[in-house]
Amino acid sequence: MSNWAVVAPMVPIEAHPQLEKIVGAYSGRIRLAPKRQSKWGDFRWRSGELSRISVNRDLSPEAFLITLLHELAHAQVHAWDPGYRLPHGPEWQRRYRDLMQPFLYPAIFSEPVRLALQRSMRQPKASCGADPQLLKALNRLKENESPTVESLAPGSQFQSANGRIFLKGSKRRTRIECVEISTGRTFAVHPLMEVNLLTDESISPR
């Protein structure tokens, strides 16, 4: 299956004319990946082999397009900027901006996502998760959305996706201090991390 056959059903149809050219210029392979908690996509390469881009298949069309352009920017840096030092340094930021710019209009992205993207172009982040405003805009229409750490009252107990239980504490500048119940260790948690709120009935007695 061609890269475009993989990508076309996953992105807004309005993006097809411009995106097909960009995808066609990529000489590696693009594949769909199962849902991953740790990342939405990645770019990998080995000497003497075709490079590979993977994007999670469960993403919304908007999130898929953003993630794909993010990884294609990595591919361009790898191919055209051999002296780069940082994975998300100035070379990657420049190429990501150039790739994203033709898509920043309402026919492709909903207004909240488009505005968040425009703001993020000043200094693109290493991931959507590192940009709270963009992540919030992308998550706004998810059905049956789980509560986020940010939405919980201080002192609430919650369970993360990997089953660990925390007590919500005070907010830092961009993160929220949460104490893991089993170890007493304090972690700086992303405010938009989706969690399960634990009630008195759902907390098993020790």
C-alpha positions in Angstrom: 0.0 0.0 0.0 1.3 3.5 -0.9 2.0 6.1 1.7 -0.8 8.2 0.4 -3.3 5.3 0.5 -2.4 5.0 4.2 -2.7 8.7 5.0 -5.7 9.9 2.8 -8.5 8.3 4.9 -7.1 9.6 8.2 -6.9 13.4 7.5 -9.4 16.1 6.6 -10.3 15.8 2.9 -9.7 19.5 2.4 -6.1 18.9 3.2 -5.6 16.3 0.4 -4.4 18.5 -2.5 -1.5 20.0 -0.6 -0.7 17.0 1.6 -0.6 14.5 -1.2 2.4 16.4 -2.7 4.2 16.5 0.6 3.6 12.8 1.3 4.6 11.9 -2.2 8.0 13.6 -1.7 8.8 11.4 1.3 10.9 8.4 0.3 10.4 6.4 3.5 7.4 4.4 4.7 4.3 5.6 6.7 2.3 3.2 8.8 -0.6 3.3 11.2 0.2 2.3 14.8 -2.1 1.2 17.6 -3.0 3.6 20.4 0.1 4.5 22.4 -0.2 6.4 25.7 3.3 7.8 25.5 3.2 9.3 22.0 1.1 10.0 19.0 3.7 9.4 16.3 7.4 8.9 15.7 10.1 9.1 13.0 12.8 6.4 12.9 15.8 5.6 10.6 18.7 3.3 10.3 21.7 3.6 8.1 21.1 1.8 4.8 17.4 1.4 5.3 14.3 3.4 4.4 13.2 5.7 7.3 9.8 5.1 8.9 7.0 7.3 10.2 4.3 5.9 12.4 1.1 7.7 13.5 -1.5 6.4 16.0 -4.6 5.2 14.1 -7.0 6.3 16.9 -6.3 10.0 16.4 -8.9 12.5 15.1 -8.3 13.8 11.6 -7.0 17.1 12.9 -4.7 15.4 15.4 -3.5 12.9 12.8 -2.6 15.7 10.3 -0.7 17.7 13.0 1.2 14.6 14.1 2.0 13.6 10.5 3.4 17.0 9.7 5.4 17.0 12.9 7.0 13.7 11.9 7.5 14.7 8.2 9.4 17.7 9.6 11.8 15.3 11.4 12.2 13.4 8.1 13.1 16.6 6.3 15.6 17.7 8.9 17.2 14.2 8.8 17.5 14.4 5.0 18.4 18.1 4.5 20.0 19.3 7.7 22.8 16.8 8.5 24.4 19.1 11.1 21.4 19.5 13.4 22.0 18.9 17.1 18.6 18.9 18.9 15.6 16.8 17.9 13.2 19.8 18.2 15.8 22.5 17.7 15.6 25.5 15.3 16.0 23.3 12.1 13.0 21.2 13.0 11.0 24.2 14.1 11.6 26.0 10.8 10.7 23.0 8.7 7.6 22.3 10.8 6.4 25.9 10.4 6.9 25.7 6.6 5.0 22.4 6.4 2.1 23.6 8.6 1.6 27.1 7.1 -0.4 26.0 4.0 -2.9 24.2 6.2 -3.7 27.0 8.7 -7.1 28.0 7.4 -10.7 27.2 8.6 -11.6 24.7 5.9 -9.0 22.3 7.3 -8.9 23.0 11.0 -11.7 24.0 13.4 -11.3 27.5 14.7 -10.1 26.6 18.2 -7.5 24.2 16.8 -6.4 26.7 14.1 -6.0 29.5 16.6 -4.0 27.3 19.0 -1.8 26.2 16.1 -1.1 29.7 15.0 -0.1 30.6 18.6 2.2 27.6 18.8 4.0 28.4 15.5 5.9 31.1 17.4 7.8 28.4 19.1 6.6 24.9 18.2 6.6 22.3 21.0 8.1 18.9 21.0 4.6 17.3 21.2 0.9 18.3 21.4 1.0 17.2 25.0 3.6 19.9 25.7 1.2 22.6 24.5 -1.8 22.7 26.9 -3.9 25.1 24.7 -3.5 23.0 21.6 -4.2 19.7 23.5 -7.3 21.2 25.0 -8.6 22.4 21.6 -8.0 18.9 20.1 -9.7 17.2 23.0 -12.8 19.4 23.2 -15.1 17.2 21.1 -14.1 13.8 22.4 -17.2 11.8 23.4 -17.3 10.5 26.9 -14.1 12.3 27.7 -12.4 11.3 30.9 -11.8 14.0 33.5 -8.4 15.6 33.5 -6.2 16.3 36.5 -6.9 20.0 36.0 -10.6 19.5 36.3 -10.4 17.8 39.7 -10.7 19.5 43.1 -7.6 19.7 45.2 -7.3 16.7 47.5 -9.1 14.4 45.0 -7.8 10.9 44.5 -7.4 9.6 40.9 -6.1 6.7 39.0 -3.8 7.1 36.0 -4.0 5.0 32.8 -1.3 2.7 34.1 -3.3 2.0 37.4 -1.3 4.2 39.8 -3.3 6.1 42.3 -2.5 9.8 43.2 -3.7 12.6 45.4 -4.0 15.9 43.7 -2.0 18.7 45.2 -1.1 22.3 44.3 -0.5 23.8 40.9 3.0 24.8 39.8 3.5 27.1 36.9 2.6 24.6 34.2 2.2 21.3 36.1 0.3 20.0 39.1 2.0 18.4 42.1 0.4 15.0 42.8 1.4 12.4 45.5 1.5 8.8 44.6 -0.5 7.0 47.4 1.6 3.8 47.5 5.0 5.4 47.6 4.4 8.9 49.0 6.5 10.3 46.1 5.5 13.7 44.5 5.2 13.9 40.8 4.7 17.0 38.5 1.7 15.9 36.4 0.4 17.4 33.2 -2.8 19.2 33.9 -4.6 17.7 30.9 -3.7 14.1 31.6 -6.9 12.1 31.5 -7.6 10.1 34.6 -10.3 8.2 36.5 -11.6 10.0 39.5 -11.8 7.8 42.6 -14.8 8.2 44.9 -15.1 6.8 48.5 -16.9 3.8 47.1 -14.2 3.0 44.5 -11.3 3.2 46.9 -10.6 -0.2 48.3 -9.9 -0.4 52.1 -6.4 -1.2 53.0 
